[in-house]
Amino acid sequence: MGLIDQLKEQRRCKIVLILNDASLKEVSSVDYARLREKVIDRELKFAPMAADCTLLALRKDQFSKLLRDNLLKLNINNIRIIKKIEKLAFLLTPKLAL
């Protein structure tokens, strides 16, 4: 945080900090919470809704509609995971029709 503050104040740099705060260890999390008010001007939390993610990731056909309904029930909002599930579902569908 000291380097970020120095770059911001002394060199007038614009800095974007991308952080997964859930992965911080307890000590680091406490330090971050204490120091962020001094260093960070604006904070934005990226937490898309599952409905928005499924609209972006899935196709617009009837099979994807069924898949979308189930993904919404499970509240899955990770686009990478949604795409993996879609790919596997399309691979499995012909096998299950037997």
N, CA and C atoms as a LAMMPS dump frame, in Angstrom:
ITEM: TIMESTEP
0
ITEM: NUMBER OF ATOMS
294
ITEM: BOX BOUNDS ff ff ff
-5.0000000000000000e+02 5.0000000000000000e+02
-5.0000000000000000e+02 5.0000000000000000e+02
-5.0000000000000000e+02 5.0000000000000000e+02
ITEM: ATOMS id mol type element x y z
1 1 1 N 0.822 -1.183 0
2 1 2 C 0 0 0
3 1 3 C 0.872 1.255 0
4 2 1 N 2.046 1.146 0.56
5 2 2 C 2.946 2.298 0.589
6 2 3 C 3.373 2.714 -0.801
7 3 1 N 3.692 1.74 -1.653
8 3 2 C 4.094 2.04 -3.025
9 3 3 C 2.934 2.679 -3.781
10 4 1 N 1.733 2.172 -3.597
11 4 2 C 0.563 2.734 -4.27
12 4 3 C 0.368 4.184 -3.846
13 5 1 N 0.463 4.432 -2.562
14 5 2 C 0.294 5.795 -2.055
15 5 3 C 1.377 6.719 -2.599
16 6 1 N 2.608 6.24 -2.651
17 6 2 C 3.716 7.05 -3.161
18 6 3 C 3.509 7.392 -4.64
19 7 1 N 3.132 6.409 -5.443
20 7 2 C 2.901 6.667 -6.859
21 7 3 C 1.743 7.642 -7.068
22 8 1 N 0.713 7.494 -6.255
23 8 2 C -0.468 8.344 -6.374
24 8 3 C -0.179 9.787 -5.974
25 9 1 N 0.484 9.966 -4.855
26 9 2 C 0.701 11.305 -4.316
27 9 3 C 1.891 12.028 -4.955
28 10 1 N 3.025 11.362 -5.064
29 10 2 C 4.231 12.035 -5.524
30 10 3 C 4.324 12.113 -7.046
31 11 1 N 3.877 11.057 -7.731
32 11 2 C 4.011 11.04 -9.179
33 11 3 C 2.685 11.26 -9.908
34 12 1 N 1.625 11.411 -9.146
35 12 2 C 0.287 11.666 -9.675
36 12 3 C -0.159 10.591 -10.666
37 13 1 N 0.178 9.355 -10.361
38 13 2 C -0.221 8.224 -11.195
39 13 3 C -1.669 7.841 -10.904
40 14 1 N -2.321 7.336 -11.927
41 14 2 C -3.647 6.74 -11.765
42 14 3 C -3.428 5.241 -11.632
43 15 1 N -3.929 4.663 -10.576
44 15 2 C -3.673 3.252 -10.291
45 15 3 C -4.988 2.512 -10.151
46 16 1 N -5.046 1.355 -10.786
47 16 2 C -6.192 0.467 -10.641
48 16 3 C -5.704 -0.758 -9.89
49 17 1 N -6.353 -1.057 -8.813
50 17 2 C -6.001 -2.203 -7.974
51 17 3 C -7.083 -3.255 -8.132
52 18 1 N -6.719 -4.391 -8.674
53 18 2 C -7.667 -5.492 -8.832
54 18 3 C -7.353 -6.496 -7.735
55 19 1 N -8.344 -6.755 -6.909
56 19 2 C -8.086 -7.525 -5.695
57 19 3 C -9.202 -8.53 -5.436
58 20 1 N -8.812 -9.729 -5.12
59 20 2 C -9.753 -10.74 -4.656
60 20 3 C -9.604 -10.78 -3.139
61 21 1 N -10.394 -9.967 -2.45
62 21 2 C -10.222 -9.843 -1.003
63 21 3 C -10.593 -11.106 -0.246
64 22 1 N -11.33 -12.013 -0.876
65 22 2 C -11.672 -13.275 -0.216
66 22 3 C -10.442 -14.183 -0.081
67 23 1 N -9.441 -13.949 -0.921
68 23 2 C -8.252 -14.802 -0.875
69 23 3 C -7.167 -14.272 0.074
70 24 1 N -7.398 -13.117 0.679
71 24 2 C -6.416 -12.565 1.609
72 24 3 C -6.377 -13.365 2.906
73 25 1 N -5.192 -13.501 3.442
74 25 2 C -5.059 -14.128 4.761
75 25 3 C -5.572 -13.153 5.817
76 26 1 N -5.849 -13.651 6.994
77 26 2 C -6.474 -12.834 8.041
78 26 3 C -5.667 -11.578 8.361
79 27 1 N -4.358 -11.722 8.504
80 27 2 C -3.504 -10.571 8.836
81 27 3 C -3.526 -9.552 7.698
82 28 1 N -3.402 -10.016 6.474
83 28 2 C -3.415 -9.124 5.317
84 28 3 C -4.774 -8.445 5.174
85 29 1 N -5.821 -9.163 5.46
86 29 2 C -7.169 -8.603 5.364
87 29 3 C -7.367 -7.458 6.352
88 30 1 N -6.861 -7.621 7.552
89 30 2 C -6.962 -6.563 8.573
90 30 3 C -6.151 -5.348 8.139
91 31 1 N -4.946 -5.58 7.624
92 31 2 C -4.11 -4.473 7.139
93 31 3 C -4.783 -3.747 5.983
94 32 1 N -5.336 -4.508 5.063
95 32 2 C -6.004 -3.898 3.909
96 32 3 C -7.189 -3.043 4.369
97 33 1 N -8.011 -3.57 5.249
98 33 2 C -9.175 -2.827 5.744
99 33 3 C -8.753 -1.534 6.45
100 34 1 N -7.66 -1.588 7.167
101 34 2 C -7.181 -0.422 7.908
102 34 3 C -6.594 0.639 6.981
103 35 1 N -5.874 0.216 5.951
104 35 2 C -5.15 1.16 5.094
105 35 3 C -5.923 1.618 3.858
106 36 1 N -6.964 0.91 3.474
107 36 2 C -7.63 1.254 2.219
108 36 3 C -8.279 2.633 2.243
109 37 1 N -8.751 3.07 3.401
110 37 2 C -9.366 4.398 3.477
111 37 3 C -8.361 5.499 3.165
112 38 1 N -7.098 5.273 3.516
113 38 2 C -6.065 6.283 3.297
114 38 3 C -5.571 6.295 1.854
115 39 1 N -5.626 5.149 1.191
116 39 2 C -4.992 5.014 -0.118
117 39 3 C -5.996 5.002 -1.266
118 40 1 N -7.108 4.322 -1.091
119 40 2 C -8.051 4.097 -2.188
120 40 3 C -9.129 5.178 -2.192
121 41 1 N -9.27 5.853 -3.343
122 41 2 C -10.278 6.903 -3.481
123 41 3 C -11.655 6.323 -3.79
124 42 1 N -11.7 5.414 -4.735
125 42 2 C -12.964 4.801 -5.152
126 42 3 C -12.815 3.295 -5.137
127 43 1 N -13.865 2.638 -4.72
128 43 2 C -13.845 1.175 -4.668
129 43 3 C -15.08 0.665 -5.386
130 44 1 N -14.884 -0.3 -6.26
131 44 2 C -15.957 -0.868 -7.046
132 44 3 C -15.952 -2.374 -6.847
133 45 1 N -17.088 -2.912 -6.477
134 45 2 C -17.193 -4.365 -6.308
135 45 3 C -17.868 -4.937 -7.537
136 46 1 N -17.211 -5.886 -8.183
137 46 2 C -17.745 -6.546 -9.36
138 46 3 C -18.426 -7.82 -8.916
139 47 1 N -19.746 -7.822 -8.947
140 47 2 C -20.522 -8.992 -8.532
141 47 3 C -21.743 -9.109 -9.437
142 48 1 N -21.561 -9.642 -10.661
143 48 2 C -22.685 -9.732 -11.588
144 48 3 C -23.728 -10.749 -11.118
145 49 1 N -24.96 -10.51 -11.513
146 49 2 C -26.049 -11.421 -11.184
147 49 3 C -25.977 -12.636 -12.106
148 50 1 N -26.457 -13.76 -11.634
149 50 2 C -26.438 -14.993 -12.423
150 50 3 C -27.243 -14.831 -13.714
151 51 1 N -28.349 -14.101 -13.659
152 51 2 C -29.18 -13.902 -14.857
153 51 3 C -28.406 -13.16 -15.939
154 52 1 N -27.66 -12.136 -15.569
155 52 2 C -26.868 -11.381 -16.537
156 52 3 C -25.768 -12.245 -17.142
157 53 1 N -25.127 -13.042 -16.318
158 53 2 C -24.028 -13.894 -16.798
159 53 3 C -24.537 -14.967 -17.761
160 54 1 N -25.681 -15.555 -17.466
161 54 2 C -26.211 -16.578 -18.372
162 54 3 C -26.648 -15.96 -19.697
163 55 1 N -27.183 -14.748 -19.664
164 55 2 C -27.554 -14.078 -20.919
165 55 3 C -26.333 -13.806 -21.786
166 56 1 N -25.225 -13.459 -21.162
167 56 2 C -23.986 -13.2 -21.905
168 56 3 C -23.351 -14.482 -22.436
169 57 1 N -23.371 -15.528 -21.645
170 57 2 C -22.571 -16.712 -21.953
171 57 3 C -23.279 -17.746 -22.82
172 58 1 N -24.595 -17.872 -22.689
173 58 2 C -25.294 -18.97 -23.364
174 58 3 C -25.889 -18.547 -24.704
175 59 1 N -26.089 -19.555 -25.551
176 59 2 C -26.738 -19.318 -26.843
177 59 3 C -28.209 -18.994 -26.607
178 60 1 N -28.922 -18.705 -27.684
179 60 2 C -30.33 -18.3 -27.579
180 60 3 C -31.286 -19.391 -28.073
181 61 1 N -30.906 -20.657 -27.989
182 61 2 C -31.788 -21.724 -28.462
183 61 3 C -32.582 -22.341 -27.303
184 62 1 N -33.441 -23.3 -27.62
185 62 2 C -34.331 -23.903 -26.625
186 62 3 C -33.544 -24.7 -25.574
187 63 1 N -32.516 -25.41 -25.994
188 63 2 C -31.704 -26.19 -25.052
189 63 3 C -31.025 -25.27 -24.044
190 64 1 N -30.509 -24.14 -24.523
191 64 2 C -29.843 -23.19 -23.631
192 64 3 C -30.823 -22.549 -22.661
193 65 1 N -32.086 -22.417 -23.071
194 65 2 C -33.098 -21.87 -22.164
195 65 3 C -33.291 -22.82 -20.98
196 66 1 N -33.36 -24.103 -21.258
197 66 2 C -33.486 -25.095 -20.189
198 66 3 C -32.246 -25.074 -19.293
199 67 1 N -31.095 -24.997 -19.911
200 67 2 C -29.841 -24.924 -19.169
201 67 3 C -29.785 -23.646 -18.32
202 68 1 N -30.219 -22.53 -18.891
203 68 2 C -30.239 -21.242 -18.185
204 68 3 C -31.115 -21.319 -16.934
205 69 1 N -32.285 -21.935 -17.061
206 69 2 C -33.189 -22.059 -15.91
207 69 3 C -32.518 -22.807 -14.757
208 70 1 N -31.811 -23.863 -15.083
209 70 2 C -31.135 -24.646 -14.038
210 70 3 C -29.93 -23.912 -13.453
211 71 1 N -29.203 -23.194 -14.288
212 71 2 C -28.073 -22.411 -13.779
213 71 3 C -28.545 -21.291 -12.856
214 72 1 N -29.697 -20.716 -13.164
215 72 2 C -30.257 -19.678 -12.298
216 72 3 C -30.683 -20.252 -10.95
217 73 1 N -31.229 -21.457 -10.961
218 73 2 C -31.602 -22.106 -9.703
219 73 3 C -30.376 -22.338 -8.83
220 74 1 N -29.257 -22.661 -9.469
221 74 2 C -28.008 -22.891 -8.744
222 74 3 C -27.26 -21.589 -8.447
223 75 1 N -27.733 -20.473 -9.02
224 75 2 C -27.143 -19.151 -8.813
225 75 3 C -25.66 -19.105 -9.219
226 76 1 N -25.365 -19.685 -10.365
227 76 2 C -23.983 -19.689 -10.877
228 76 3 C -23.764 -18.404 -11.671
229 77 1 N -22.779 -17.614 -11.262
230 77 2 C -22.524 -16.335 -11.93
231 77 3 C -21.112 -16.224 -12.498
232 78 1 N -20.406 -17.325 -12.595
233 78 2 C -19.071 -17.33 -13.162
234 78 3 C -19.183 -17.728 -14.638
235 79 1 N -18.876 -16.793 -15.54
236 79 2 C -19.069 -17.027 -16.972
237 79 3 C -18.217 -18.185 -17.471
238 80 1 N -17.013 -18.303 -16.965
239 80 2 C -16.137 -19.413 -17.385
240 80 3 C -16.762 -20.757 -17.014
241 81 1 N -17.33 -20.859 -15.836
242 81 2 C -17.982 -22.095 -15.387
243 81 3 C -19.243 -22.354 -16.212
244 82 1 N -20.001 -21.305 -16.5
245 82 2 C -21.217 -21.451 -17.312
246 82 3 C -20.867 -22.005 -18.69
247 83 1 N -19.803 -21.482 -19.304
248 83 2 C -19.38 -21.971 -20.622
249 83 3 C -18.922 -23.427 -20.563
250 84 1 N -18.25 -23.824 -19.489
251 84 2 C -17.834 -25.222 -19.347
252 84 3 C -19.048 -26.135 -19.21
253 85 1 N -20.022 -25.713 -18.427
254 85 2 C -21.244 -26.508 -18.249
255 85 3 C -21.984 -26.622 -19.576
256 86 1 N -22.067 -25.529 -20.319
257 86 2 C -22.741 -25.551 -21.623
258 86 3 C -22.054 -26.532 -22.572
259 87 1 N -20.746 -26.467 -22.626
260 87 2 C -19.984 -27.355 -23.512
261 87 3 C -20.207 -28.816 -23.142
262 88 1 N -20.125 -29.118 -21.853
263 88 2 C -20.348 -30.496 -21.407
264 88 3 C -21.778 -30.951 -21.647
265 89 1 N -22.733 -30.065 -21.467
266 89 2 C -24.137 -30.416 -21.692
267 89 3 C -24.376 -30.753 -23.161
268 90 1 N -23.788 -29.982 -24.075
269 90 2 C -23.942 -30.286 -25.5
270 90 3 C -23.251 -31.59 -25.879
271 91 1 N -22.147 -31.905 -25.222
272 91 2 C -21.469 -33.176 -25.488
273 91 3 C -22.261 -34.362 -24.952
274 92 1 N -22.919 -34.18 -23.816
275 92 2 C -23.665 -35.279 -23.192
276 92 3 C -25.045 -35.526 -23.78
277 93 1 N -25.648 -34.53 -24.346
278 93 2 C -27.032 -34.643 -24.834
279 93 3 C -27.222 -35.798 -25.809
280 94 1 N -26.372 -35.98 -26.831
281 94 2 C -26.571 -37.12 -27.732
282 94 3 C -26.439 -38.479 -27.032
283 95 1 N -25.59 -38.554 -26.041
284 95 2 C -25.378 -39.808 -25.308
285 95 3 C -26.593 -40.16 -24.452
286 96 1 N -27.253 -39.129 -23.912
287 96 2 C -28.402 -39.352 -23.035
288 96 3 C -29.668 -39.662 -23.803
289 97 1 N -29.717 -39.339 -25.085
290 97 2 C -30.898 -39.588 -25.906
291 97 3 C -31.046 -41.052 -26.296
292 98 1 N -30.049 -41.874 -26.029
293 98 2 C -30.092 -43.297 -26.395
294 98 3 C -31.126 -44 -25.654
